[in-house]
Amino acid sequence: MQNISATIEQFRAAILGRNATQLQHLLADELSYGHSDGHVEGKSDFISKLGDGTYSFLTMVLTAQTIIEAGNIAIVRHELEAKTNDEGKPGEAHLYVLLVWSKYQEGWKLIARQAVKKLK
């Protein structure tokens, strides 16, 4: 089974590439995906909105990452800096992100994510 760091990189690459097939594999069916504006959605909504351009990441850099593994759970925190083009509008994201991953038989799957905007 691959380590959690490699899985996080696959997740980042799948978002940048809008790779729905890879995201289907990496996201748990029970996913709770919290955005920095406060709304929360599930797996199918998140994948759909990446596919239709509601969310569009042009770049995404993850820094200051920490990983704590506890049994079948991994708690990941990092800072996310990105250039976006959500719904055709150029923008930037400056976020603190918390990810909770669960180890399934077929590998790590994201079960929860919450982001908050960095204060300037």
N, CA, C and O atoms as CSV, one atom per row, in Angstrom:
chain,resi,resn,atom,element,x,y,z
A,1,MET,N,N,0.850,-1.175,0.000
A,1,MET,CA,C,0.000,0.000,0.000
A,1,MET,C,C,0.897,1.240,0.000
A,1,MET,O,O,1.905,1.290,0.704
A,2,GLN,N,N,0.516,2.228,-0.793
A,2,GLN,CA,C,1.351,3.418,-0.883
A,2,GLN,C,C,1.192,4.293,0.350
A,2,GLN,O,O,0.175,4.234,1.041
A,3,ASN,N,N,2.205,5.102,0.615
A,3,ASN,CA,C,2.152,5.936,1.808
A,3,ASN,C,C,1.243,7.145,1.595
A,3,ASN,O,O,0.876,7.476,0.468
A,4,ILE,N,N,0.897,7.782,2.685
A,4,ILE,CA,C,-0.065,8.872,2.633
A,4,ILE,C,C,0.478,10.078,1.865
A,4,ILE,O,O,-0.287,10.764,1.187
A,5,SER,N,N,1.774,10.348,1.958
A,5,SER,CA,C,2.354,11.484,1.220
A,5,SER,C,C,2.155,11.325,-0.288
A,5,SER,O,O,1.815,12.288,-0.975
A,6,ALA,N,N,2.362,10.133,-0.791
A,6,ALA,CA,C,2.160,9.872,-2.218
A,6,ALA,C,C,0.687,10.013,-2.585
A,6,ALA,O,O,0.363,10.498,-3.669
A,7,THR,N,N,-0.199,9.596,-1.700
A,7,THR,CA,C,-1.638,9.716,-1.958
A,7,THR,C,C,-2.055,11.180,-2.015
A,7,THR,O,O,-2.868,11.561,-2.858
A,8,ILE,N,N,-1.508,11.995,-1.131
A,8,ILE,CA,C,-1.824,13.429,-1.138
A,8,ILE,C,C,-1.377,14.053,-2.452
A,8,ILE,O,O,-2.092,14.876,-3.022
A,9,GLU,N,N,-0.210,13.670,-2.933
A,9,GLU,CA,C,0.267,14.192,-4.209
A,9,GLU,C,C,-0.627,13.734,-5.361
A,9,GLU,O,O,-0.879,14.505,-6.288
A,10,GLN,N,N,-1.106,12.502,-5.317
A,10,GLN,CA,C,-2.052,12.027,-6.346
A,10,GLN,C,C,-3.335,12.850,-6.305
A,10,GLN,O,O,-3.887,13.195,-7.350
A,11,PHE,N,N,-3.803,13.162,-5.115
A,11,PHE,CA,C,-5.012,13.971,-4.941
A,11,PHE,C,C,-4.799,15.367,-5.529
A,11,PHE,O,O,-5.654,15.866,-6.261
A,12,ARG,N,N,-3.673,15.996,-5.215
A,12,ARG,CA,C,-3.361,17.320,-5.757
A,12,ARG,C,C,-3.332,17.282,-7.291
A,12,ARG,O,O,-3.914,18.144,-7.949
A,13,ALA,N,N,-2.658,16.286,-7.847
A,13,ALA,CA,C,-2.554,16.153,-9.303
A,13,ALA,C,C,-3.917,15.875,-9.937
A,13,ALA,O,O,-4.206,16.376,-11.024
A,14,ALA,N,N,-4.750,15.087,-9.273
A,14,ALA,CA,C,-6.086,14.781,-9.810
A,14,ALA,C,C,-6.960,16.027,-9.844
A,14,ALA,O,O,-7.741,16.207,-10.779
A,15,ILE,N,N,-6.840,16.887,-8.838
A,15,ILE,CA,C,-7.601,18.138,-8.843
A,15,ILE,C,C,-7.112,19.041,-9.968
A,15,ILE,O,O,-7.919,19.590,-10.718
A,16,LEU,N,N,-5.797,19.199,-10.090
A,16,LEU,CA,C,-5.257,20.043,-11.159
A,16,LEU,C,C,-5.654,19.525,-12.536
A,16,LEU,O,O,-5.973,20.310,-13.429
A,17,GLY,N,N,-5.635,18.204,-12.709
A,17,GLY,CA,C,-5.970,17.607,-14.001
A,17,GLY,C,C,-7.443,17.320,-14.195
A,17,GLY,O,O,-7.853,16.805,-15.235
A,18,ARG,N,N,-8.250,17.659,-13.177
A,18,ARG,CA,C,-9.698,17.373,-13.212
A,18,ARG,C,C,-9.942,15.918,-13.598
A,18,ARG,O,O,-10.783,15.616,-14.445
A,19,ASN,N,N,-9.197,15.031,-12.965
A,19,ASN,CA,C,-9.244,13.607,-13.272
A,19,ASN,C,C,-10.319,12.925,-12.415
A,19,ASN,O,O,-10.048,12.484,-11.298
A,20,ALA,N,N,-11.527,12.847,-12.949
A,20,ALA,CA,C,-12.664,12.286,-12.218
A,20,ALA,C,C,-12.438,10.823,-11.847
A,20,ALA,O,O,-12.841,10.392,-10.766
A,21,THR,N,N,-11.804,10.064,-12.719
A,21,THR,CA,C,-11.554,8.649,-12.444
A,21,THR,C,C,-10.647,8.497,-11.230
A,21,THR,O,O,-10.920,7.689,-10.343
A,22,GLN,N,N,-9.585,9.263,-11.192
A,22,GLN,CA,C,-8.664,9.199,-10.059
A,22,GLN,C,C,-9.352,9.689,-8.782
A,22,GLN,O,O,-9.161,9.107,-7.715
A,23,LEU,N,N,-10.145,10.748,-8.885
A,23,LEU,CA,C,-10.854,11.254,-7.710
A,23,LEU,C,C,-11.872,10.240,-7.192
A,23,LEU,O,O,-12.040,10.114,-5.979
A,24,GLN,N,N,-12.545,9.526,-8.066
A,24,GLN,CA,C,-13.470,8.472,-7.632
A,24,GLN,C,C,-12.744,7.462,-6.748
A,24,GLN,O,O,-13.301,6.965,-5.769
A,25,HIS,N,N,-11.512,7.170,-7.098
A,25,HIS,CA,C,-10.705,6.198,-6.350
A,25,HIS,C,C,-10.196,6.774,-5.026
A,25,HIS,O,O,-10.102,6.051,-4.033
A,26,LEU,N,N,-9.865,8.076,-5.005
A,26,LEU,CA,C,-9.235,8.690,-3.829
A,26,LEU,C,C,-10.224,9.218,-2.790
A,26,LEU,O,O,-9.849,9.425,-1.636
A,27,LEU,N,N,-11.466,9.435,-3.175
A,27,LEU,CA,C,-12.451,10.012,-2.266
A,27,LEU,C,C,-13.394,8.941,-1.737
A,27,LEU,O,O,-13.922,8.131,-2.498
A,28,ALA,N,N,-13.597,8.948,-0.432
A,28,ALA,CA,C,-14.541,8.006,0.178
A,28,ALA,C,C,-15.963,8.408,-0.198
A,28,ALA,O,O,-16.251,9.590,-0.389
A,29,ASP,N,N,-16.837,7.433,-0.302
A,29,ASP,CA,C,-18.248,7.723,-0.610
A,29,ASP,C,C,-18.875,8.623,0.449
A,29,ASP,O,O,-19.808,9.369,0.152
A,30,GLU,N,N,-18.373,8.560,1.682
A,30,GLU,CA,C,-18.916,9.333,2.804
A,30,GLU,C,C,-18.294,10.728,2.907
A,30,GLU,O,O,-18.521,11.424,3.898
A,31,LEU,N,N,-17.526,11.145,1.920
A,31,LEU,CA,C,-16.762,12.392,1.977
A,31,LEU,C,C,-17.589,13.585,2.447
A,31,LEU,O,O,-18.719,13.794,2.007
A,32,SER,N,N,-16.996,14.357,3.350
A,32,SER,CA,C,-17.504,15.667,3.762
A,32,SER,C,C,-16.426,16.677,3.373
A,32,SER,O,O,-15.367,16.738,3.998
A,33,TYR,N,N,-16.704,17.469,2.333
A,33,TYR,CA,C,-15.704,18.376,1.752
A,33,TYR,C,C,-16.095,19.806,2.064
A,33,TYR,O,O,-16.982,20.368,1.421
A,34,GLY,N,N,-15.436,20.396,3.052
A,34,GLY,CA,C,-15.756,21.744,3.496
A,34,GLY,C,C,-14.874,22.784,2.825
A,34,GLY,O,O,-13.650,22.662,2.806
A,35,HIS,N,N,-15.515,23.810,2.274
A,35,HIS,CA,C,-14.821,24.899,1.588
A,35,HIS,C,C,-14.596,26.069,2.534
A,35,HIS,O,O,-15.224,26.164,3.589
A,36,SER,N,N,-13.691,26.954,2.142
A,36,SER,CA,C,-13.343,28.087,2.995
A,36,SER,C,C,-14.475,29.104,3.126
A,36,SER,O,O,-14.450,29.935,4.033
A,37,ASP,N,N,-15.464,29.053,2.240
A,37,ASP,CA,C,-16.608,29.968,2.364
A,37,ASP,C,C,-17.719,29.386,3.238
A,37,ASP,O,O,-18.764,30.011,3.417
A,38,GLY,N,N,-17.488,28.190,3.779
A,38,GLY,CA,C,-18.424,27.598,4.721
A,38,GLY,C,C,-19.328,26.522,4.157
A,38,GLY,O,O,-19.925,25.771,4.929
A,39,HIS,N,N,-19.456,26.414,2.832
A,39,HIS,CA,C,-20.352,25.364,2.338
A,39,HIS,C,C,-19.636,24.018,2.288
A,39,HIS,O,O,-18.418,23.930,2.129
A,40,VAL,N,N,-20.442,22.987,2.430
A,40,VAL,CA,C,-19.939,21.612,2.500
A,40,VAL,C,C,-20.654,20.794,1.434
A,40,VAL,O,O,-21.855,20.954,1.217
A,41,GLU,N,N,-19.915,19.925,0.778
A,41,GLU,CA,C,-20.536,19.050,-0.219
A,41,GLU,C,C,-19.940,17.660,-0.127
A,41,GLU,O,O,-18.954,17.435,0.574
A,42,GLY,N,N,-20.542,16.746,-0.834
A,42,GLY,CA,C,-20.111,15.358,-0.850
A,42,GLY,C,C,-19.272,15.045,-2.075
A,42,GLY,O,O,-18.918,15.921,-2.864
A,43,LYS,N,N,-18.974,13.780,-2.200
A,43,LYS,CA,C,-18.096,13.288,-3.258
A,43,LYS,C,C,-18.598,13.628,-4.656
A,43,LYS,O,O,-17.865,14.224,-5.444
A,44,SER,N,N,-19.818,13.266,-4.969
A,44,SER,CA,C,-20.301,13.449,-6.343
A,44,SER,C,C,-20.403,14.925,-6.716
A,44,SER,O,O,-20.086,15.297,-7.846
A,45,ASP,N,N,-20.841,15.773,-5.778
A,45,ASP,CA,C,-20.926,17.209,-6.070
A,45,ASP,C,C,-19.543,17.796,-6.330
A,45,ASP,O,O,-19.360,18.566,-7.273
A,46,PHE,N,N,-18.574,17.436,-5.498
A,46,PHE,CA,C,-17.227,17.968,-5.670
A,46,PHE,C,C,-16.650,17.552,-7.025
A,46,PHE,O,O,-16.119,18.394,-7.750
A,47,ILE,N,N,-16.744,16.290,-7.368
A,47,ILE,CA,C,-16.198,15.807,-8.641
A,47,ILE,C,C,-16.924,16.467,-9.811
A,47,ILE,O,O,-16.290,16.862,-10.788
A,48,SER,N,N,-18.237,16.588,-9.720
A,48,SER,CA,C,-19.028,17.213,-10.782
A,48,SER,C,C,-18.622,18.668,-11.001
A,48,SER,O,O,-18.491,19.111,-12.143
A,49,LYS,N,N,-18.424,19.409,-9.917
A,49,LYS,CA,C,-18.080,20.823,-10.030
A,49,LYS,C,C,-16.661,21.037,-10.546
A,49,LYS,O,O,-16.387,22.056,-11.180
A,50,LEU,N,N,-15.770,20.112,-10.291
A,50,LEU,CA,C,-14.450,20.177,-10.923
A,50,LEU,C,C,-14.581,19.944,-12.427
A,50,LEU,O,O,-13.941,20.618,-13.234
A,51,GLY,N,N,-15.415,18.985,-12.779
A,51,GLY,CA,C,-15.595,18.640,-14.190
A,51,GLY,C,C,-16.253,19.723,-15.011
A,51,GLY,O,O,-15.923,19.900,-16.184
A,52,ASP,N,N,-17.194,20.463,-14.406
A,52,ASP,CA,C,-17.918,21.483,-15.185
A,52,ASP,C,C,-17.281,22.868,-15.108
A,52,ASP,O,O,-17.804,23.817,-15.693
A,53,GLY,N,N,-16.152,23.000,-14.393
A,53,GLY,CA,C,-15.447,24.277,-14.333
A,53,GLY,C,C,-15.886,25.199,-13.212
A,53,GLY,O,O,-15.376,26.313,-13.092
A,54,THR,N,N,-16.833,24.748,-12.380
A,54,THR,CA,C,-17.200,25.555,-11.217
A,54,THR,C,C,-15.954,25.801,-10.388
A,54,THR,O,O,-15.714,26.915,-9.922
A,55,TYR,N,N,-15.152,24.739,-10.205
A,55,TYR,CA,C,-13.847,24.849,-9.559
A,55,TYR,C,C,-12.804,24.547,-10.619
A,55,TYR,O,O,-12.889,23.533,-11.312
A,56,SER,N,N,-11.821,25.427,-10.744
A,56,SER,CA,C,-10.754,25.202,-11.713
A,56,SER,C,C,-9.446,25.711,-11.126
A,56,SER,O,O,-9.259,26.913,-10.940
A,57,PHE,N,N,-8.549,24.784,-10.839
A,57,PHE,CA,C,-7.243,25.136,-10.300
A,57,PHE,C,C,-6.218,25.125,-11.427
A,57,PHE,O,O,-6.069,24.126,-12.131
A,58,LEU,N,N,-5.518,26.236,-11.592
A,58,LEU,CA,C,-4.458,26.322,-12.590
A,58,LEU,C,C,-3.124,25.907,-11.992
A,58,LEU,O,O,-2.309,25.264,-12.654
A,59,THR,N,N,-2.905,26.281,-10.731
A,59,THR,CA,C,-1.722,25.872,-9.983
A,59,THR,C,C,-2.169,25.537,-8.572
A,59,THR,O,O,-3.210,26.010,-8.116
A,60,MET,N,N,-1.390,24.727,-7.885
A,60,MET,CA,C,-1.661,24.412,-6.482
A,60,MET,C,C,-0.350,23.970,-5.828
A,60,MET,O,O,0.253,22.969,-6.215
A,61,VAL,N,N,0.070,24.744,-4.829
A,61,VAL,CA,C,1.285,24.433,-4.091
A,61,VAL,C,C,0.892,24.186,-2.641
A,61,VAL,O,O,0.192,24.992,-2.029
A,62,LEU,N,N,1.352,23.064,-2.102
A,62,LEU,CA,C,1.095,22.702,-0.710
A,62,LEU,C,C,2.398,22.851,0.075
A,62,LEU,O,O,3.434,22.317,-0.321
A,63,THR,N,N,2.335,23.583,1.193
A,63,THR,CA,C,3.523,23.782,2.019
A,63,THR,C,C,3.182,23.541,3.481
A,63,THR,O,O,2.018,23.372,3.846
A,64,ALA,N,N,4.223,23.528,4.313
A,64,ALA,CA,C,4.087,23.393,5.767
A,64,ALA,C,C,3.210,22.199,6.142
A,64,ALA,O,O,2.393,22.276,7.059
A,65,GLN,N,N,3.392,21.107,5.423
A,65,GLN,CA,C,2.535,19.935,5.634
A,65,GLN,C,C,2.971,19.126,6.850
A,65,GLN,O,O,4.156,18.858,7.052
A,66,THR,N,N,1.983,18.747,7.651
A,66,THR,CA,C,2.221,17.817,8.752
A,66,THR,C,C,1.269,16.640,8.592
A,66,THR,O,O,0.132,16.795,8.147
A,67,ILE,N,N,1.752,15.470,8.961
A,67,ILE,CA,C,0.958,14.240,8.854
A,67,ILE,C,C,1.073,13.485,10.168
A,67,ILE,O,O,2.170,13.230,10.665
A,68,ILE,N,N,-0.078,13.134,10.716
A,68,ILE,CA,C,-0.113,12.282,11.905
A,68,ILE,C,C,-0.929,11.048,11.539
A,68,ILE,O,O,-2.100,11.152,11.175
A,69,GLU,N,N,-0.296,9.874,11.640
A,69,GLU,CA,C,-1.011,8.623,11.401
A,69,GLU,C,C,-1.368,8.003,12.738
A,69,GLU,O,O,-0.520,7.869,13.621
A,70,ALA,N,N,-2.633,7.624,12.879
A,70,ALA,CA,C,-3.124,6.985,14.100
A,70,ALA,C,C,-3.998,5.813,13.675
A,70,ALA,O,O,-5.165,5.995,13.328
A,71,GLY,N,N,-3.439,4.624,13.702
A,71,GLY,CA,C,-4.180,3.457,13.248
A,71,GLY,C,C,-4.491,3.568,11.764
A,71,GLY,O,O,-3.584,3.719,10.945
A,72,ASN,N,N,-5.772,3.495,11.416
A,72,ASN,CA,C,-6.200,3.563,10.019
A,72,ASN,C,C,-6.581,4.970,9.582
A,72,ASN,O,O,-7.215,5.148,8.542
A,73,ILE,N,N,-6.197,5.968,10.367
A,73,ILE,CA,C,-6.538,7.361,10.065
A,73,ILE,C,C,-5.252,8.158,9.899
A,73,ILE,O,O,-4.271,7.927,10.606
A,74,ALA,N,N,-5.263,9.100,8.959
A,74,ALA,CA,C,-4.173,10.065,8.818
A,74,ALA,C,C,-4.776,11.461,8.872
A,74,ALA,O,O,-5.724,11.769,8.150
A,75,ILE,N,N,-4.221,12.296,9.730
A,75,ILE,CA,C,-4.644,13.686,9.857
A,75,ILE,C,C,-3.566,14.534,9.213
A,75,ILE,O,O,-2.407,14.507,9.627
A,76,VAL,N,N,-3.954,15.283,8.203
A,76,VAL,CA,C,-2.997,16.052,7.411
A,76,VAL,C,C,-3.388,17.526,7.477
A,76,VAL,O,O,-4.552,17.883,7.297
A,77,ARG,N,N,-2.407,18.363,7.735
A,77,ARG,CA,C,-2.601,19.813,7.669
A,77,ARG,C,C,-1.554,20.378,6.722
A,77,ARG,O,O,-0.403,19.940,6.711
A,78,HIS,N,N,-1.971,21.361,5.925
A,78,HIS,CA,C,-1.009,22.076,5.092
A,78,HIS,C,C,-1.570,23.443,4.720
A,78,HIS,O,O,-2.741,23.748,4.946
A,79,GLU,N,N,-0.699,24.243,4.147
A,79,GLU,CA,C,-1.107,25.513,3.571
A,79,GLU,C,C,-1.211,25.306,2.067
A,79,GLU,O,O,-0.387,24.618,1.463
A,80,LEU,N,N,-2.229,25.907,1.474
A,80,LEU,CA,C,-2.481,25.761,0.043
A,80,LEU,C,C,-2.447,27.146,-0.592
A,80,LEU,O,O,-3.145,28.060,-0.153
A,81,GLU,N,N,-1.635,27.288,-1.617
A,81,GLU,CA,C,-1.575,28.510,-2.422
A,81,GLU,C,C,-1.906,28.088,-3.857
A,81,GLU,O,O,-1.297,27.165,-4.398
A,82,ALA,N,N,-2.872,28.772,-4.461
A,82,ALA,CA,C,-3.291,28.351,-5.799
A,82,ALA,C,C,-3.734,29.539,-6.639
A,82,ALA,O,O,-4.187,30.563,-6.128
A,83,LYS,N,N,-3.588,29.363,-7.926
A,83,LYS,CA,C,-4.217,30.253,-8.899
A,83,LYS,C,C,-5.424,29.488,-9.421
A,83,LYS,O,O,-5.329,28.307,-9.754
A,84,THR,N,N,-6.557,30.173,-9.487
A,84,THR,CA,C,-7.806,29.526,-9.881
A,84,THR,C,C,-8.439,30.239,-11.065
A,84,THR,O,O,-8.061,31.358,-11.412
A,85,ASN,N,N,-9.391,29.582,-11.667
A,85,ASN,CA,C,-10.197,30.161,-12.740
A,85,ASN,C,C,-11.620,29.627,-12.600
A,85,ASN,O,O,-12.206,29.126,-13.559
A,86,ASP,N,N,-12.165,29.744,-11.387
A,86,ASP,CA,C,-13.494,29.221,-11.086
A,86,ASP,C,C,-14.556,29.929,-11.928
A,86,ASP,O,O,-14.662,31.156,-11.925
A,87,GLU,N,N,-15.330,29.133,-12.638
A,87,GLU,CA,C,-16.381,29.639,-13.527
A,87,GLU,C,C,-15.846,30.711,-14.476
A,87,GLU,O,O,-16.556,31.660,-14.810
A,88,GLY,N,N,-14.590,30.558,-14.908
A,88,GLY,CA,C,-13.986,31.480,-15.861
A,88,GLY,C,C,-13.478,32.779,-15.263
A,88,GLY,O,O,-13.093,33.686,-16.001
A,89,LYS,N,N,-13.468,32.888,-13.934
A,89,LYS,CA,C,-13.001,34.114,-13.261
A,89,LYS,C,C,-11.651,33.853,-12.609
A,89,LYS,O,O,-11.550,33.025,-11.703
A,90,PRO,N,N,-10.600,34.559,-13.066
A,90,PRO,CA,C,-9.285,34.374,-12.451
A,90,PRO,C,C,-9.309,34.769,-10.981
A,90,PRO,O,O,-9.956,35.741,-10.592
A,91,GLY,N,N,-8.590,33.995,-10.176
A,91,GLY,CA,C,-8.517,34.283,-8.750
A,91,GLY,C,C,-7.352,33.565,-8.111
A,91,GLY,O,O,-6.554,32.904,-8.774
A,92,GLU,N,N,-7.279,33.714,-6.808
A,92,GLU,CA,C,-6.237,33.051,-6.029
A,92,GLU,C,C,-6.862,32.462,-4.781
A,92,GLU,O,O,-7.876,32.955,-4.287
A,93,ALA,N,N,-6.248,31.398,-4.273
A,93,ALA,CA,C,-6.661,30.793,-3.012
A,93,ALA,C,C,-5.450,30.768,-2.082
A,93,ALA,O,O,-4.359,30.355,-2.473
A,94,HIS,N,N,-5.662,31.214,-0.858
A,94,HIS,CA,C,-4.643,31.207,0.194
A,94,HIS,C,C,-5.312,30.592,1.416
A,94,HIS,O,O,-6.044,31.269,2.137
A,95,LEU,N,N,-5.057,29.303,1.646
A,95,LEU,CA,C,-5.842,28.544,2.611
A,95,LEU,C,C,-4.984,27.748,3.583
A,95,LEU,O,O,-3.848,27.376,3.290
A,96,TYR,N,N,-5.570,27.500,4.753
A,96,TYR,CA,C,-5.108,26.459,5.652
A,96,TYR,C,C,-6.085,25.301,5.451
A,96,TYR,O,O,-7.299,25.507,5.429
A,97,VAL,N,N,-5.561,24.091,5.307
A,97,VAL,CA,C,-6.411,22.938,4.992
A,97,VAL,C,C,-6.163,21.810,5.989
A,97,VAL,O,O,-5.026,21.521,6.363
A,98,LEU,N,N,-7.253,21.187,6.402
A,98,LEU,CA,C,-7.216,19.975,7.222
A,98,LEU,C,C,-7.839,18.851,6.398
A,98,LEU,O,O,-8.961,18.977,5.907
A,99,LEU,N,N,-7.101,17.753,6.251
A,99,LEU,CA,C,-7.595,16.566,5.544
A,99,LEU,C,C,-7.597,15.395,6.514
A,99,LEU,O,O,-6.666,15.237,7.304
A,100,VAL,N,N,-8.637,14.579,6.456
A,100,VAL,CA,C,-8.681,13.341,7.232
A,100,VAL,C,C,-8.816,12.191,6.230
A,100,VAL,O,O,-9.779,12.118,5.467
A,101,TRP,N,N,-7.839,11.312,6.255
A,101,TRP,CA,C,-7.791,10.166,5.352
A,101,TRP,C,C,-8.022,8.889,6.155
A,101,TRP,O,O,-7.611,8.789,7.311
A,102,SER,N,N,-8.680,7.919,5.536
A,102,SER,CA,C,-8.900,6.622,6.162
A,102,SER,C,C,-8.273,5.548,5.275
A,102,SER,O,O,-8.361,5.609,4.049
A,103,LYS,N,N,-7.642,4.569,5.914
A,103,LYS,CA,C,-6.988,3.495,5.176
A,103,LYS,C,C,-7.997,2.384,4.919
A,103,LYS,O,O,-8.463,1.727,5.849
A,104,TYR,N,N,-8.327,2.184,3.656
A,104,TYR,CA,C,-9.207,1.107,3.215
A,104,TYR,C,C,-8.342,-0.011,2.649
A,104,TYR,O,O,-7.134,0.156,2.480
A,105,GLN,N,N,-8.954,-1.133,2.362
A,105,GLN,CA,C,-8.209,-2.260,1.804
A,105,GLN,C,C,-7.489,-1.867,0.513
A,105,GLN,O,O,-6.366,-2.309,0.270
A,106,GLU,N,N,-8.134,-1.036,-0.317
A,106,GLU,CA,C,-7.544,-0.649,-1.597
A,106,GLU,C,C,-6.642,0.577,-1.508
A,106,GLU,O,O,-6.071,0.989,-2.517
A,107,GLY,N,N,-6.503,1.168,-0.322
A,107,GLY,CA,C,-5.608,2.315,-0.153
A,107,GLY,C,C,-6.266,3.441,0.634
A,107,GLY,O,O,-7.384,3.303,1.131
A,108,TRP,N,N,-5.549,4.553,0.738
A,108,TRP,CA,C,-6.052,5.719,1.462
A,108,TRP,C,C,-7.178,6.404,0.703
A,108,TRP,O,O,-7.125,6.537,-0.520
A,109,LYS,N,N,-8.203,6.841,1.439
A,109,LYS,CA,C,-9.313,7.597,0.850
A,109,LYS,C,C,-9.610,8.797,1.744
A,109,LYS,O,O,-9.598,8.696,2.971
A,110,LEU,N,N,-9.872,9.920,1.114
A,110,LEU,CA,C,-10.204,11.135,1.844
A,110,LEU,C,C,-11.639,11.041,2.347
A,110,LEU,O,O,-12.566,10.814,1.569
A,111,ILE,N,N,-11.817,11.219,3.670
A,111,ILE,CA,C,-13.169,11.164,4.229
A,111,ILE,C,C,-13.654,12.531,4.696
A,111,ILE,O,O,-14.859,12.751,4.817
A,112,ALA,N,N,-12.712,13.465,4.964
A,112,ALA,CA,C,-13.109,14.806,5.384
A,112,ALA,C,C,-12.040,15.807,5.018
A,112,ALA,O,O,-10.842,15.527,5.064
A,113,ARG,N,N,-12.520,16.999,4.647
A,113,ARG,CA,C,-11.624,18.106,4.315
A,113,ARG,C,C,-12.289,19.381,4.781
A,113,ARG,O,O,-13.488,19.575,4.580
A,114,GLN,N,N,-11.500,20.268,5.416
A,114,GLN,CA,C,-12.004,21.578,5.775
A,114,GLN,C,C,-10.912,22.594,5.505
A,114,GLN,O,O,-9.755,22.393,5.874
A,115,ALA,N,N,-11.288,23.684,4.861
A,115,ALA,CA,C,-10.353,24.767,4.558
A,115,ALA,C,C,-10.837,26.053,5.206
A,115,ALA,O,O,-12.037,26.285,5.352
A,116,VAL,N,N,-9.872,26.885,5.590
A,116,VAL,CA,C,-10.172,28.230,6.077
A,116,VAL,C,C,-9.223,29.189,5.370
A,116,VAL,O,O,-8.084,28.840,5.060
A,117,LYS,N,N,-9.708,30.400,5.121
A,117,LYS,CA,C,-8.890,31.398,4.462
A,117,LYS,C,C,-7.812,31.902,5.414
A,117,LYS,O,O,-8.048,32.088,6.608
A,118,LYS,N,N,-6.627,32.116,4.859
A,118,LYS,CA,C,-5.544,32.719,5.626
A,118,LYS,C,C,-5.892,34.188,5.845
A,118,LYS,O,O,-6.405,34.852,4.945
A,119,LEU,N,N,-5.616,34.681,7.028
A,119,LEU,CA,C,-5.787,36.098,7.295
A,119,LEU,C,C,-4.598,36.841,6.729
A,119,LEU,O,O,-3.466,36.361,6.790
A,120,LYS,N,N,-4.854,37.999,6.183
A,120,LYS,CA,C,-3.752,38.767,5.558
A,120,LYS,C,C,-3.058,39.626,6.566
A,120,LYS,O,O,-2.113,40.337,6.225
